[in-house]
Amino acid sequence: MEVRILNIKEAKKILKDDYKKFLKLPENIRDDNSIKDFALREAMVQEKDEYYWQYFLLERLNSLNNDKYMTLKIAGVTNNNVVYMTALSADLRNDKDFFEKLYKVRPQNFSWGYLEYGSKRIQSDFELALVAIEKNIEDFKHVNSSLLENLEFLAKALN
């Protein structure tokens, strides 16, 4: 059930009271990046558990997460959750630009990689696989086997 609102100002007032109403906002309001930024800031103030931020700020369950902007924002501020990655849409799983940006926003002490959530095309991408391994050696096990037969790739990966 959508919350009936007319403008951004009303949406911010609703989110200031309860960020958990973000997904109930009309899609045209929810698609505004300033509202997404505001909702995430409010989530960080109102809730300590990062899982809940993801749960109430991204589509899930019966739908797939196709929100590139919000996913990147959340990825930049979470330290130990990849819940948002398990529901990625096929579009995002195949989006090289999205994965490049994920590795750029990845917090320094983040303990997971992202390569396992990418499609075969993403896992086979030479440059992206090198970035993934540099950020998290555990991502090496998610590199497509075709790259593991490439001597140039293996030499660069070892460096």
N, C-alpha and C positions, 0 to 999 in steps of 0.2 A: 504494500500500500504506500503510495507516494504521499509526501507531505505537500500540501497545497501552498505554494508561495509564488509571489509575483516577481521578485527581484533579488539581486545579489545581497543587498543590505539585509533583507529579511532572512535569507539563507545563513548569513554570518551570525545573526542573532540566534537562530535555531542551533547552529553548531557550537556557539559559545556556551549555550545551556547544556548541550549533549552532542558531542562529536559523532556518537553512534548512529545518528539520524542521517549521516551523509548519504548512504545508499538509498535512502527513502526520498531524497530530493529529486525533483524532476530532472531528467537526463540533460536537458539543455542548460540547467544551472550547474549540475554536477560536472559537466564537461569543461567548465570554465577553470583554467589553471589557477587563477587567483583563489577560487573556492577550494580547489584541491590543496593548495598550499596552506590555506587557512585551516582546513579540516585536519591536516597532518599536525600543524602546530598545536591545535586544540587537543588532539589525541595525545600528543606528547606531554601536555600539561595535565590533562584529566586522567590519564591512565599510565601506569608504570609498565604494565605487561605489553611488550611489543607484539605478541601474538594477537591481542585484541585490536591493535591498530590495524593490522592486516585484515583481520576478520571483518571489521566494520568499515574499512575504506576501500576494499577491493571486492569485485564480484567473486562469487565462489559457489560451491555446491552445484546447483543446476545449470550454472553458466560458467564460462571460462574467462579467466582474467585476460583482457585484451587492452588494459590501461597501461600503456607504455610509460606515460608521464608519472603517474602515481607509483607504479612499481619501482621506477628508478629513484623516486624521492624516498620511498620506504627503504629501498636497498641501501641508500646512502646513510641512513641513520640507525639501522638495526645492527646488532652485534652477534646475535646467535640464533636467528630464525630464518628459515628459507620456506616457510609455509606459502608465501606468495608465489614461489616458483613452481610448486606442484600443480597449480591450476592454470598455468600459462596456456594461452590459445595457440593453435597451430601457427598463426601469423607471427606471434612473438617468438615461438620456438624456432622459426626460420629467419628471423630478422637479425642479420649480422650487426647492423648499426646498434640495435638494442643491446646485444651481448657485449659489444665494444664499450658502450656506455656503462653497462653493469660493472665491468672490471675497473672502469675509471672511478666510479662512485663507491666502490667496495671499501668499507672501513678497513684500516690497516690491520687490526687484530681480528678480523673476521675469520672464522675457522673453516668456512666452506668455500668451495668453488661453485661455478655455475654451469660448467660445460655439460654436465650430465643432464641438464634440463633442455639443452639444445637439440635440434633435429640432427639427423645424420649429416646433413649439409653443413651445419654449424660445427659439428664435431670433426668434420673433415677439412675445415678451413685452416690452411697452413699458418697464416699470421695470427689468427684468433687463438689457435691451439697453443702457440708459443706464448702469447700474452697470458692465457689461462694457467699454463704451467709455471710461468714466472710468478704469478700472484699466489698460486696454491699448487704445490707439487702433487697433491692428491688428484688434481684434475687430469694428470697424465693417464690414469686408468680409464678416462672417458674419451680420450682421443680416439678417433676412428682408426681401425686397423690399417687402412690404406696409408695413413701417414707414418705408421710404425715401420713400414717397408721402405720409406723414403729416407735415404742416407743423409741428405741435406737437412731434412727436418730433425732427424735424430742428433746430428752434430750440433745444430743450433739449440736444441732442447737441452743438451748436456751442458752447454755454456750457461 
